[in-house]
Amino acid sequence: MFDTLTSWDNLLLAYSKASRRKRGRGNVAAFEYRLEENLCQMQQELQSQSYRPGKYTSFFIHEPKKRLISAAAFENRVVHHALCNLIEPLFERTFIEDSYANRIGKGTHKARDRCQAFARRYRYVLACDIRQFFPSLDHAILRGQLAQKISDDRVLWLIDQILASGERVLSEQYDLVYFPGDNLLTVMRPRGLPIGNLTSQFWANVYLNRFDHLVKRQLRCRGYVRYVDDFLLFADDKETLWGWKKVIEAEMAALRLTIHPGAQPHPVTEGVPFLGFHIFPDKRRLKRRKGIYFQRKFHRLIKQYAAKEITLDQLNRSVKGWVNHVRFGNTIGLRKKLLSRTRLPRQL
């Protein structure tokens, strides 16, 4: 298994995936300039188990909410792709159909479509999200889940290296929670996956796969959708959803996770808050704060273009990107309102 991971073909494929749509960036171009030499060195370090991940570059984003993003060096991203090329197929076949994040053929649009289909079928929904999800992910639990399907100690060694490299990255973003049976050593438990790693996105699905199957098999919830740490359960009565919530909280505690306490069942006719939209059985509305955020960003871009700080092409791409996002909702009036308040260059 490890030999396949470190094979030349796999490393070259990993480089191709890591560099996709990024070849114009300086660090990627520098790696490509000595591509064979860099891949040979990477192969040697992996095979000799002398590979050590480098440091992360961290920065905050504020949309959809404030998050600390930690970007690995490009050569480390190549290693992440090489690892995922090997182990993703082992786990993908075990994932449920209605898990939509970071999977081929899934994504946000299909998740919203599924949510709306369930909103038309059921009367009530329980919308939940997990507190401080990526900072809370417990390394011991995750490693045990991975080891259930990975028997090669050398592959597990590489996983340990990547896990250890991100252990302290999100420590300041985590508020310590004690669960039943914990002691004073709980504070020392390794936890946290850097937001931005390919491995983190994939491992998040592995971590919650057990929970997904509990919802589908034990609770027998047919109306269930999950996208990373946001998930929805649908039913025709509130009593069922309240009962499911108790089971969910117990299972989350077993995974050393907690859901936000405000989650409670409500009628789907009030709208389901999910992935930036309020989704109703017959329509979708963009969340108000999303519209306000873009309006501010749009005015800032217009000023930057007027001051010649950005090009017309950059302005155009930003506006089109937002339009392509919100066009999946009932937003024609909103788009006309926001985009007509400012005189745009004719090319837009």
N, C-alpha and C positions, 0 to 999 in steps of 0.2 A: 504493500500500500504506500509506504513512504517512498519507495523507488519510483512509483508513478508520480507522486507529488513533485519530486525533484528532477523528473525527466526534463530534457531540453524542450520537448514539444509542449509540455504543460507550462513551463516557465515562460516560453515565448507566447503562448496563448494568454497567460496571466498578464504579461506586459501589454499585449494588444488590448485587452479589456481595460486595464488601468489607465491607458493613455488615450482611450477613445474620447474624442472631442476635446482633448487637452494638449495636443501635440505642439500647440503654439506657446505654451507656458515654458518659462525658462528652465525650471527643474526637470520637466519632462524632456525638453529638447537636449539638455545636458546629458541625461541618462541615455537617450537614443543615440547621441553622438558616439558613444562608446558602448553600444548595445551588447555586442557579443562579449566584450570584456566584462561588463557589469553583470550580465546573466551568468557567465562562467564563475565569477566570484561569488555570486549569490548561491549558485548550485553547490560550490565547494563548501561554503559556510553552513548551508543546510545539511549536507551530507556528513560533515564532521561535527555537527551539532555545536558549532561555535557561533552561530547566528544569534545576535542580540538586537531586538527592535530599538530604533532610535527614539528620540524625544518627540513629543507632540507640539504642534503649534496651535494655541488655543485662542478663541475669540468668541464674542457674544453675538447672537442674532436676536432680534426682537419680534419676529413674526414667524409663526402665529403667536408665540409667547417667548419670553426671554429664556434662551438656552445657551449653555456653554458648548460650543462646537470645538472638538479637538481633532485636528488634521494630522495624520501620520505623514512622515516623509514619503516621497514617491516610491523609493525602493521597498519600503515596508508595505505600501499598498499593493505592489506587485506580489509580495509574499502572501498577503491576505487573499488575493485573487487565486493564487496557486493552491492555497489550502481549501478555499471554498469550491474550486473546480472539482476537487476530490471528494469532499464530504457532503456537499449540498444534496447530491442525488440520494445519498443514504437516508436522509431525513425528509426530503421533499415528499416521498411517497407515503410518509406517515402523517403529513399535515392534513387537516380537514379542508373541505372545499371552500368554506366561508372565512378563511383567513386570507386577507388581501394585501398585506404589506410585503414589499421586497420579494415578490415572487413573479416569475415569468407568466404573462397572461392575466395578471391580476391588476392591482393599482387602485387609486382613489376613485376614478370614475365608475368602475365596476362595483366598488364597495358602496358608493352612493346609490347606484341602480338597485343593488340588492336590498339596501335599507328601505328604499321607497317601495319596492315590491312587497316587503314584509309589512310596511306601514299601511298598505292597501288591504292586506290579508288579516291583520290583527288589530285589536282595539287599543292595547296599551304597550308601553315600552319602558324598559329600565336601561337608562344610559349611564355607563360607568367609565371612569378613567382612573389609572393607577397613579398614586402620588409618587413623584420623583422616580419614575420607572427606571431609567438607565442608571442613575446613581445607586439604586437599591439592589440591583441584580447581584445575587450572592454567588461568588466564585465556586465554592464547594458544591452547591446544588447544581450549578451549570456544568461543572466538570464531570460530576456524576452522571448527568443526563447524556453528555457527549460520549463518555466512556461506555455507555450501554451499547453503542453501535460501532465504536472505534476500538479495535483491539490492538492496533500497532502502537507500541510504546513510544516509538519515535515521532509519530503523528501527535500523540498526546503530549510529548515534550514540546513540540512547536506550539500547541495550544496553550500550554502552561506559560511559555515565553510571552505570547501575545496577551494573555490574561494579566500576567504580572506587570507588563508595561503600562497597562491602563488602570492599575489598582488605585492610585492616588489622584488621578486626573480630575475626578468629579467629587472628591471628598468634601470640598467646601459647599457642594450643592446638595448634600445629604443631611437630613435631620435624623439623628439616631432614634430608632424605634426598637423597643424591647418587646419580644414575643414570649409566650408562655415557655418556661424552662430556661430562659436566658440567664446568664450570670454576668459578672463584671468583665469577663473576657470577650463579651459580645462586641465591644467597641473595636476589638482587634480583628474581627472577621474581614477577610478581603472581599471587597464588593465594588461594583461600578464598572460599566463598559463605556468607553469614550463614544460620544455621539459623533458620528461621521465615519467611523470604521465600517467597511463592508462586513467584517466579521461580526461586529456588534449588531448590525441590522439582522443578519442571518441568525445569530445566537438568540436574539430576542424572540424569534419565532420558535426556536427549540425550547427555550425556557418556558414559554406559555403553551406549548403543545399539550402537555398533560392537562392543563386547565381547559383547553379547548375540548378535549375528549371527555372530560368530566361533564361539561355543559351539554354536550351532545348525547352522551351515553347514560350518565347517571340522572341528570335532570331531564333528559329527553326533550330538550328545547329545540324545536325545529326552526324557530325564527331567531337565529344567532348570527351576528356579524362582528368580526374583529379586524381592526387596523392598528398594528403596533399595540399601544396600551389603551386605546379607545375601543370599547366593545358595547354591543347592544343586545338585549334579550327582549323578545316580543312574546306576548301572550294575550289572551282574551279577558283576563281578570287580574285585578291588582293583587289579590291574595296569593296567587301563584307566584307572581314576581317578588313579593315580599318574602315568601318562603325560599325562593331561589337566592335572594340576596344573602340570607344567613349562611347558606351553603357556600356561596361565593366568598364571603369574608373569611370563613374557616379555611378554605382552600388557599386563598391568598396568604393567609398567615403561615400556612405550611411552606409556601414559597418565599416567605419573609418579605411579603409585599402588602400594601394596604391600598384600598380604593378611597377616593375622596368621599367624605361622610355625607355630602349633600345629595348623593344619588338616591332617587326615589321614583317609583312608577308614576307615569302620567299618560293621559290620552294621546294617541298619535296625532289627533286633530289639532293639538297645541304645537305641533312641530317637533321634530327630532333633531337636536343639535349634533351634527356629525360632519367632521372634516371640512369645516369652514362654512357650512350651510345650515339653515334650518329646513329640514326636509319634511314636507307634508304629503299626505296621500296623493294629492293632485297638483303639487307645485313644489318649487325649491326657491328659497330666498337666501341671498348672501347674508352672512352675519353682519350686523351693522358696523362693528368695529373693523371688519375687513374692508368695507367701503370707505370708511374714514381714513384707514391706513393708506389705501391706494390714493385717495384724493390728496393727502399731504405729500405722498411720494411723487405724484404726478406734477403738482405745482413746483416741487423742488427740482424735478427734471427739466421743466420748462425754463426755470431760472438758470439752471446750469447750461442749457443749450443756448439761451440768449447771451450768456457770458462766454460762450465758446469753450466751456469746460468739458462738454461731451459732444459727440457728433450726432447728426440727424439720425444716422443708422442706429446708434445706441438708444436714442429716445424712442425710435420706431419699434425696436425689438422689445423694449420694456413694456410699452403700451400693448403691443400685440400679444405678449406673453400673458398679461393680465386678462385681456379680452378672451384669449383661448381658455383660460381657467374658468372665468365666470360665465361663459356662454353655455355651460352645462346646467345652469340654473335659469329661472325666469328673471332675467336681468336686463332685458332690452331697454326698459325705461331708465334703469339705474345707469347703464352705460351711456345713454344719450345725455342724461342729466350731468354726469361727472365730466364727460369729454367735451360737452358743448360750453362749459363755463369759461374755458380758456381758449383763446384763438390759437389754433394749431398750425404748424407749417403745412403747406398744401400736400406734401408728399405723404402725410399721415392719413 
